[in-house]
């Protein structure tokens, strides 16, 4: 826990900082019992049962963005504000999105393994058979699902690669997309026409498994899926089937469902899949930004001010704050 980042902010409102390292739900309840505010690290679940126990807590702030493990309705019923660190790590996620896009399209991990296996010969028939076909990225189309904090960072980076960028976001002011040079299209059109599809929506009842058998069947057989948002947006079995059947060309995933994937999961056997371990948001800078933001949000609420990144409901928040598909 970065005490040196958090403590000065809380000292400014005469608040005592208590450090807890809960191992289970009971520990979460006990550590938050007498707290006026809670800063949550990692992916600790915040269930209705846990929310009901603290008697004084007025605010909970995550040091990340996703709130799919927090019962927002229960928090509202108990007068507890829920905040996140929206925007604090969007640059990092966008950078990893572009990195994965290039890596899966150029088959970089495949070529890295080829060399590590003691092979070379850049123009040999063996190499071409091992790698398979590779197409130029420039001039192709990227479809962004959710033009929130991260999606808006991805778009200009993709445009820098000379990709044509289109997006779907039913909660976005069209002017924002226009200012980014992004074309808004319906989801079914985006799926059918994109060479790359990058997911940046929150995980809600509306978006869970939004990419399944029908969506993969509608994608171009040369298209790639990139997911740096939430694993639950994708039906994993359907993705595996689509990859094996050649319905899509490949996938790059920083998040999975389940998470983590079992070491023997069949999707990890596929050469046209890259999987990283939910680290897209990580950097020294984003870590510091998220911690200090969370502490400031708690301090704001405890001093009677309105928080800047309150989450009441992912979809209502998107509409109210113009953050797109939930502001991830």
Beta strands, then each sheet from edge to edge (+ up, - down):
strand 1: 37-40
strand 2: 59-62
strand 3: 81-83
strand 4: 141-145
strand 5: 164-168
strand 6: 183-184
strand 7: 196-199
strand 8: 224-227
strand 9: 250-253
strand 10: 273-275
sheet 1: 1+ 2+ 3+
sheet 2: 6+ 5+ 4+ 7+ 8+ 9+ 10+
end
